[in-house]
Amino acid sequence: MEDAGVGWIAAIIIGGIAGWLAEMVMKSNMGVLMNIVLGIVGAIVANALLSAFGIVLGGWIGYLVAGFIGACILIAIGRMFRR
């Protein structure tokens, strides 16, 4: 997370926002803690996927975008396994 240019507290806040946004877009019903986890883990997953294509997102906005994209991906994967 430090490589994205944000600290731990900022990662929790941004991850929560990214997870919440993904929850709204994907129309899922998760809790606040799960939103934070999805946002943070989603940012890690999305940054790894994007870096494979040579795309690097940095800073707060980049972390938010990556967290949102990754959280949406994780919600979609979770739905595939639940059905």
DAZIDA-V286158 format. One line per field, one symbol per residue. psi: psi as a letter, one per 20 degrees, with the letter a starting at -180 (. if undefined). A space follows every 50 residues. Layout:
psi = ???
//
This chain:
psi = hhiijqagghhgghgggghgghgggilrnrrgghgggggghhhggghggh hhjjpppraggghgggggghhgghggghhhhh.
//
